[in-house]
């Protein structure tokens, strides 16, 4: 039995059938989505804190927003206090 060249070959085939993506583009989209959702909670908090800080938001607004975002993620993280979020960012 031949081994599939890509773990998510069925998803890539679905995307190429239902969109204008080429197989290579679909494979890159799948890889990006998987990488996004494989971030740990700490990685996500640090990345988003930096993005929101670059937009000029204050920590008070950032930590409130991060708490709401974490609760809405596909695999929701446990509820974290502002202090826990701050520790993830600043150690």
Residue pairs with C-beta under 8 A, 6 or more apart in sequence:
6 12
6 27
6 30
8 30
8 34
11 26
11 30
12 23
12 26
12 27
12 30
13 23
15 21
15 26
15 29
15 30
16 22
16 23
16 26
19 26
21 29
37 74
37 75
39 47
41 70
41 77
41 78
41 80
41 88
42 88
44 70
44 73
44 77
45 66
45 70
45 85
45 88
45 89
46 88
46 89
48 62
48 66
48 69
49 62
49 66
49 85
49 89
52 61
52 62
52 65
52 66
53 59
53 62
57 65
59 86
63 82
63 85
63 86
64 82
66 85
67 79
67 80
67 82
67 85
70 76
70 77
70 79
70 80
71 77
71 79
80 88
